[in-house]
Amino acid sequence: SGWYEIIIEVTSQIEAGDGVDRTIASTQLTINGTPIAESTAYIMNRTAQRGHGTSNITIIQNLTQSDIINVEINSIGGTSTVTTVANACRIYIARI
């Protein structure tokens, strides 16, 4: 066990057409199924044609060998489906 810096980058896109959709997604870190306070970031994707949005989370957390880390992304506003972008999402974990 020990203290670790965890950096998460999540890039998302939406499946919208030409109209403005403004779909908002939240990204959150969980450890052992429990959401970590102050680890929520938001992404606003305007349209499918306007590129991707990226959220970043950096926290310092005490971890043990058996801890399970998950990154969750959920749509919280708008009507389009939010998906992550392949090869554009990262998680870095470094002992400090």
C-alpha positions, 0 to 999 in steps of 0.5 A: 500500500501507499500513496499514488498519483492517478491521472485520468484522461477521457475523450468522448464523442457523440452520435449526433447529426448536424444539429446542435445537441450539447450532450454532457457527460460525466467522468468519475473515478471509483475504487472498489465500487465507491465513487471518489469525492472530487473526482468528477469531471464533465465533458460537453460535446456539441455536435458529431461534426465538432470534434471530441471533448476531453476531461481530465482528473488528477488525484492523490489516493492511498491504494492497496494491492487489492484495490480495483480502480474503475473509470465511469463515463455517463451521459447526464444531459442531451439526447445523443449517445456518448461513446469514448474515443479509441486510443484517446483515453488514458490512465496513469498511476505513479507511486509518490 
